[in-house]
Amino acid sequence: MPFTQILILAAIQGITEFLPISSSGHLILVPKLASLADQGLMLDVAVHVGTLLAVILYFWRDILGMATAMFRIYRQILNRRKLEAEFWLFCKLVLATLPTIGLGFYVNKYMGADLRTLEIIGWATLCFGILLFVADKINMTVRKIEHISFGGAFFIGLMQAISLVPGTSRSGITMTAARFLGVERQDAARFSLLLSIPTIIGAGVLKGFELSASANQVLLYDVLTLAGLSFLFALAAISLLMVWLRQANFTPFVIYRVLLGGVLLGTVYFVRDFSF
């Protein structure tokens, strides 16, 4: 793959992964609109792995807190002490990941290519953008991340499974679900980003086995380069997003999604000579 395309894909993934505008949809759209070869699911996962490393680095305190809480659980149970909030957060993230594991395996095996169409991306971009607007406007911002119940975590996990449809946005749909539960914007983003860790690890492991079996050294070089560049773009994007959500809302992202979805659907239904 040309380095220019690698750089473009890494930038798109790093910037859009943590914004509620669908990184997967953009990763499919850009090569098609720029007349470039579709990079495929393998390289899509490579850029996701790069952003995974950025999430781990940014939220290292949360991750360390959950890890140490797991080590102390035996002593706390033995001494009949109250279990730490970090332990319960870890359990909720595991629970929220389960729906995506089951559905993700099925989509990867049977439906992956069928969902990468302009029409599907357009409708998902438009509809779930509007849903984000509704969730952000009608719900009070009163709950922190620790107030998310197990039922709420599972609900967020079910919504995350829908993001396997390109254009939905994994971060967007999970933030939407959290906002419907009344979680404040910054904590909704925090839970969403932490939830991305097990989700992307699962996808990365699955595709890693396929990459190893292929023994394709050129593909391996592209994978490593994409992962490294997307890591750098993503680290900057996370920082900017968390600062933005301290004092702003999701409306700019909704406007972008509605406009993009409208353009895509207009292209599908009115530009007859356009092939995608």
C-alpha positions in Angstrom: 0.0 0.0 0.0 1.4 3.5 -0.8 2.7 5.4 2.2 0.3 8.3 1.4 -2.7 6.1 1.8 -1.3 4.6 5.0 -0.8 8.1 6.4 -4.4 9.1 5.4 -5.9 6.0 6.9 -3.9 6.4 10.1 -5.0 10.1 10.4 -8.6 9.3 9.8 -8.6 6.4 12.3 -6.7 8.3 15.0 -8.9 11.4 14.7 -12.3 9.7 14.2 -12.1 6.7 16.5 -12.9 8.7 19.6 -15.3 11.1 18.0 -18.9 9.9 17.6 -18.8 10.0 13.8 -17.7 6.4 13.0 -14.1 5.7 12.2 -15.0 2.4 10.4 -17.4 4.3 8.1 -14.7 6.8 7.2 -12.1 4.1 6.7 -14.4 2.6 4.1 -15.5 5.8 2.5 -12.1 7.6 1.9 -10.5 4.9 -0.2 -13.6 4.6 -2.4 -14.1 8.4 -2.8 -10.3 8.8 -3.5 -10.3 5.9 -6.0 -7.9 3.9 -3.8 -8.0 0.2 -3.2 -10.1 -0.8 -0.2 -7.6 -1.7 2.6 -9.8 -4.4 3.9 -10.8 -5.6 7.4 -7.2 -6.6 8.3 -5.7 -3.1 8.0 -8.8 -1.6 9.5 -8.0 -3.6 12.6 -4.4 -2.6 12.5 -5.3 1.1 12.9 -7.7 0.2 15.6 -4.8 -1.5 17.5 -2.8 1.7 17.2 -5.7 3.7 18.8 -6.0 0.9 21.5 -2.4 1.7 22.6 -3.3 5.4 22.8 -6.3 4.6 25.1 -4.2 2.4 27.3 -1.6 5.2 27.7 -4.2 7.9 28.3 -6.2 5.9 30.9 -3.3 4.2 32.5 -4.4 5.2 36.0 -7.9 3.7 35.5 -6.3 0.5 34.1 -3.8 0.3 36.9 -6.5 0.9 39.5 -8.6 -2.0 38.1 -5.6 -4.3 38.0 -4.6 -3.6 41.6 -8.2 -4.0 42.7 -8.3 -7.4 41.1 -5.2 -8.4 43.1 -6.7 -7.2 46.4 -10.1 -8.8 46.0 -9.2 -12.0 47.8 -8.0 -10.1 50.9 -11.1 -7.8 50.9 -13.5 -10.8 50.7 -11.6 -12.6 53.4 -11.7 -9.6 55.7 -15.3 -8.8 54.7 -14.5 -5.4 53.4 -16.4 -3.5 50.8 -15.1 -4.2 47.3 -13.4 -1.3 45.5 -15.2 0.8 42.8 -12.4 -0.1 40.4 -13.2 -3.8 40.7 -16.9 -3.2 39.9 -15.9 -1.0 37.0 -13.8 -3.9 35.6 -16.8 -6.3 36.0 -19.1 -3.9 34.2 -16.7 -3.5 31.3 -16.4 -7.3 30.9 -20.2 -7.6 31.0 -20.6 -4.8 28.4 -18.1 -6.6 26.1 -20.0 -9.9 25.9 -22.6 -8.9 23.3 -20.0 -7.7 20.9 -17.9 -10.8 21.2 -20.8 -13.0 20.1 -22.1 -10.9 17.3 -18.6 -9.8 16.2 -17.6 -13.4 15.5 -20.7 -13.9 13.3 -20.3 -10.6 11.4 -16.6 -11.2 10.8 -17.2 -14.7 9.4 -20.4 -14.2 7.4 -21.3 -10.5 6.9 -18.2 -8.3 7.0 -18.0 -7.4 3.3 -21.8 -7.2 2.9 -22.0 -4.3 5.4 -19.4 -2.1 3.7 -21.8 -0.3 1.3 -22.4 3.4 0.8 -26.2 3.0 1.5 -25.7 1.3 4.8 -23.0 3.7 6.0 -25.2 6.7 4.9 -28.3 5.5 6.8 -26.3 4.5 9.9 -24.5 7.8 10.0 -27.7 9.8 9.7 -30.0 7.8 12.0 -27.5 7.2 14.9 -26.4 10.8 14.7 -30.0 12.0 15.3 -30.3 9.4 18.1 -27.1 10.9 19.8 -28.7 14.4 19.6 -31.9 13.1 21.3 -30.0 11.3 24.0 -27.8 14.3 24.7 -30.7 16.8 24.9 -33.5 15.0 26.8 -31.4 13.5 29.6 -30.1 15.2 32.7 -26.4 15.1 33.4 -26.5 13.7 37.0 -24.6 10.4 37.0 -20.9 9.6 37.2 -19.2 6.5 35.8 -19.6 4.7 39.2 -23.3 5.2 39.0 -23.6 2.9 35.9 -25.4 -0.2 37.1 -24.8 -3.8 35.8 -28.0 -3.5 33.8 -26.9 -0.2 32.4 -23.5 -1.6 31.5 -25.2 -4.5 29.6 -27.4 -2.0 27.8 -24.4 -0.1 26.7 -22.8 -3.4 25.6 -25.9 -4.3 23.5 -25.7 -0.9 21.8 -22.0 -1.3 21.2 -22.8 -4.5 19.3 -24.8 -2.5 16.8 -21.6 -0.6 15.9 -20.4 -3.6 13.9 -22.5 -1.9 11.2 -20.2 0.7 9.5 -21.4 4.2 10.0 -22.9 3.6 13.4 -19.8 4.6 15.4 -18.7 2.5 18.4 -17.9 5.5 20.5 -21.0 7.3 19.3 -23.5 4.5 20.1 -22.0 3.8 23.5 -21.9 7.5 24.5 -25.5 7.7 23.3 -26.5 4.7 25.5 -24.7 6.2 28.5 -26.4 9.6 27.9 -29.8 7.9 27.9 -28.8 6.5 31.3 -28.1 10.1 32.5 -24.3 9.8 32.6 -22.6 13.1 32.2 -20.8 13.6 28.9 -17.2 13.3 30.1 -17.9 10.1 32.0 -19.9 8.7 29.1 -16.8 9.2 27.0 -14.6 7.7 29.6 -16.7 4.5 29.9 -16.9 4.3 26.1 -13.1 4.6 25.7 -12.4 2.1 28.4 -14.9 -0.3 26.8 -13.0 0.0 23.6 -10.0 -1.8 25.1 -11.4 -5.4 25.4 -13.4 -4.9 22.2 -10.3 -3.9 20.1 -8.1 -6.5 21.8 -10.6 -9.2 20.7 -10.7 -8.0 17.1 -6.9 -7.6 17.0 -6.3 -11.1 18.3 -8.7 -12.6 15.7 -7.1 -10.8 12.8 -3.6 -11.4 14.2 -4.0 -15.1 13.8 -5.1 -14.5 10.2 -2.1 -12.3 9.6 0.3 -14.8 11.1 -1.2 -17.6 8.9 -0.8 -15.5 5.8 3.0 -15.0 6.3 2.6 -11.8 4.2 5.7 -9.6 5.0 4.4 -6.7 2.9 1.1 -6.8 4.7 2.9 -7.0 8.0 4.9 -3.9 7.3 1.6 -2.0 6.4 0.0 -3.2 9.6 2.9 -2.1 11.8 3.1 1.3 10.1 -0.6 2.0 10.3 -0.7 1.0 14.0 2.2 3.3 14.9 0.9 6.3 13.0 -2.7 5.9 14.3 -1.4 5.7 17.8 0.1 9.2 17.5 -3.0 10.7 16.0 -5.3 9.0 18.5 -3.4 10.2 21.6 -3.8 13.8 20.5 -7.5 13.2 19.6 -8.4 11.7 23.0 -6.9 14.6 24.9 -8.8 17.1 22.8 -12.1 15.2 23.1 -11.9 15.0 26.9 -11.2 18.7 27.2 -14.0 19.5 24.8 -16.6 17.5 26.7 -15.9 19.4 30.0 -17.8 22.4 28.7 -19.4 21.5 25.4 -22.0 19.0 24.0 -22.3 16.6 21.1 -24.2 18.9 18.7 -21.3 19.7 16.3 -20.8 16.0 15.8 -24.5 15.5 15.2 -24.5 18.3 12.6 -21.6 16.7 10.8 -23.2 13.3 10.8 -26.5 14.6 9.4 -24.8 16.4 6.6 -22.5 13.5 5.8 -25.4 11.0 5.9 -27.5 13.2 3.7 -24.8 13.6 1.1 -24.1 9.8 1.1 -27.8 8.9 0.7 -28.2 11.6 -1.9 -25.3 10.0 -3.8 -26.9 6.6 -3.6 -30.4 7.5 -4.7 -29.8 10.4 -7.1 -26.4 9.9 -8.7 -27.0 6.9 -10.8 -23.6 6.5 -12.3 -21.9 6.3 -9.0 -20.6 2.9 -8.1 -19.6 1.8 -4.6 
